[in-house]
Amino acid sequence: MNISVLYGILIMLISNRRVRRDELAAHFEVSPRTVQRYVDELIAGGVPIDAIAGKHGGYFISDSYKMPYLLFTPDELGRLKMCLTAFGGTFKDGVTERVYDKLTALENGAPVCQSPPLVIDSDAWNGCAGSLQSRLDAVQTAISDNRALMVNYTDKNGRSSRRKIDPYTLALKEGVWYVYGRCHIHNDFRLFRLARMKGIEFTEEIFARRPDADVRSALSVSLGDRINIELEFDESALAGIEEWLGAESVRRSNKLVCRAIVGDGDDLVRKILSFGTRVRVSAPRRLAERVNEVAEEIAAQNRKNFI
C-alpha cells in the first residue's frame, strides 16, 4: 500500500468534505476498487469516513473531524523551512522562529543541511529594507486587525496626499514592498509602495474585507506601457546589462548592443542613468530625449550647489 496515496486521499476528504470514488481514482491514477481498499484502511485506523450512494454521493468526513497531527515528507519540511527562512529577517514578532523550531522538531533529529539549495534574502544590500521595519510592523498589525490606516503618501509623480486605506495584504515584488488595499479617496483597490508611505497612524475604524479584492491581478499589471528599447554600452557595463535584461538580449558585433522589451515607467530612466556614460540609448528616440532631459536637470542642480 502506497502511504502517500493513503495520506493524499485523507487530505482530499478533509479539504473537500465530499469526494466521489471515481474522482479519487482519476486523481491518484488507481482503480476504484483500490480506492475502496485505501478508504477501508483509513476507517480501520479510526478515521470516521461515511459514504452516500447516488449521482451526488461520495465519501465524506464529518466537519468536526480534525487530524491529530500532520505528516510531512523530508522534501516538504525542507521547502517549508526554506520559505520561513526567506522572511526570517523581515517579521520580528517571533512567530517565524517558533514555527521553524516546530518544523525542525518534526524532522526527528534528521541532519540539518548546512548549505541549503536555495537562499532568499528579502533585505537589500544597502540595508534599506531594514529602514522600513517599523512601517512593515505597523501595516502587518493593521492587516491582522482589519484596521484602517491614515498615511501620508507620495505618488510616483511626487504628489503628496493624506489618505485612508484598508490594508489587505503585503506584497514583495522585484525587491520592492507594496501594500495592497482599498483607497478611500478613489474607492478602489490600489498598490501602495511601502517606501512612499509615511506618518502611518492607526484609526478606530474596523473594515470588512470585500470579496472583489484581487492582489494577484494587481501585481500582474505592468507598471507602465511596454516598449522596445535598444542600448549601446561599454564592456564594463556588460555584467550589469545581462543581470538586468538577460544575456540573451545582448548582441556583439563591432559594438555591444542590447535589445529588449521593458516597462516604460520612471524607473526605466533612473535605471539607464545608473550606468552613467557607459550606456547610451539608440532607440526609441523619445526615451533618449527623456534620459538627456533628466541628466541635464541633475547637472543643473549640481552646478547650482557650487555657484
Order of alpha helices (4+ residues) and beta strands (2+ residues): alpha-beta-alpha-alpha-beta-beta-alpha-alpha-alpha-beta-beta-beta-beta-beta-alpha-beta-alpha-beta-beta-alpha-beta-alpha
